[in-house]
Amino acid sequence: MHRPRPTLESVARRAGVSRATVSRVVNGSTKVGEDSREAVLSAIQELGYIPNQAARSLVTQRTDSFALVLPEEPGRVFSDDRFFPGVVRGVSQELEAADKQLVLMMARSAASRDRIERFALARHVDGVMVASMHGADPLPAALARMGIPVVCNERVPGPASPPYVGVDNTAGAALAVEHLIRSGRTRIATVAGPQDMVAGMDRLSGYRAALDGARLAAQVAVGDFTQESGALAMRELLDREPRLDGVFVASDLMAIGVLRALRRAGRRVPDDVAVVGFDDIEPARYTEPPLTTVRQPIGGIGRRLARQLLRLTAGESIEPALVLPTELVIRESA
């Protein structure tokens, strides 16, 4: 026999409170005593009451939904780059724990950015997280001007960056290069990441700073965080300086391509050329040889990103810059 769907009135009767009190609890009002709140929450659970989300949104002016925007082409997001699923997983875990919804959006063109701005301005989401930005992406600033709470996964170049959660890319790169120097390497190149992305710029800065401290010359080629670009950049570096004995690669995915290029060029790793990557993605453990790398907490970035946005939309103050540490993971490649 079909049981009638629980209503506000049935919850109120079970909890021994008024209908208005149940409505206040459901809509997140703080003007309810703790005993009444506990009684209402207990009755909701016992009866299996499901609030009307549309009505709740009208009252609270909240949707309980949050957007994660990736300014990338779909082919890049759904490639073998583990950064994207790692961040999405971390954001999802944090929002799920808070009983919130995730909306995933991609914005690589001006038209897609306009669409996201309209979506946010219509208050279809309570806040926006922006990850994997290229250059001085105008989207975060545009959202902030609209009064939309926004948190980024790295700083936005310029004088007024929105709040962000990132990692210490400069220090991580320096750790990698200093390890190569301590192992006796003196001709150390880098395959740098895209120079329109903060991670790419900062990892190159860390590489240069470590070499400057040891009074060693730099050799730089630039990739785009893909295996193919890593292999191409490594061939370019070997053509330029065949005596290279070390290479810092600004991502593990590019480092996989570097290892392949070195193997095809007849260079032994690490005997002839030591290789250090960045990210500590799962496949780095299973390359041949296993890859020494700089670990960044990719899942932790996603969780902190969502946590900061939840605090911001709740009216709490947050740190303008939350920078997570990196650590060197030593394996057989260096």
Helices and strands as residue ranges (DSSP letters): H 8-15, H 19-26, H 34-47, H 53-60, E 65-70, H 74-77, H 83-97, E 101-106, H 110-121, E 127-130, H 138-145, E 150-152, E 164-167, H 169-182, E 188-192, H 198-214, E 219-222, H 227-240, E 246-249, H 252-264, E 274-279, G 282-285, E 292-295, H 298-313, E 321-324, E 327-329
